[in-house]
Amino acid sequence: QRGQAVQTLVCVICYCFGSRNQFIKMVLYNFKKIAVVPTAKDFVDITLSKTQRKTPTVVHKQYKISRIRQFYMRKVKFTQQSFHDRLSQIIQEFPKLDDIHPFYADLMNVLYDKD
């Protein structure tokens, strides 16, 4: 129910008077467009699957140890970058409570305690 309440909020641009009678433009986010954050297990599964698809998968017996080390380091770095990119995307897409209207910031705080 809480998720549905937040999802019913619509994207609106409103103008509120500032302290010096200047207009302050506040953009209210369309909460329906916030991407669903996958569970930890799903997140790991998705990332490892992507790593498996995008990096080489075969190590032959005749490879030198340096080449095998490079092979696995490439996989680890690719996985790390995938985690970083996806987590950064989630954080950037989520509305910041300081940027939304105080009413919606309070509503988010009531529905999902930030502490």
SULNOR-V369901 format. One record per run of one state. SS is the DSSP state (@ for helix, = for strand, . for the rest). FROM is the first residue (numbers start at 1). LEN is the number of residues. If there is no record, write none. Layout:
# SULNOR-V369901
ss = [SS | SS]
from = [FROM | FROM]
len = [LEN | LEN]
This chain:
# SULNOR-V369901
ss = [. | @ | . | = | . | = | . | @ | . | @ | . | @ | . | @ | .]
from = [1 | 2 | 8 | 12 | 18 | 23 | 29 | 31 | 34 | 40 | 55 | 65 | 94 | 102 | 112]
len = [1 | 6 | 4 | 6 | 5 | 6 | 2 | 3 | 6 | 15 | 10 | 29 | 8 | 10 | 4]
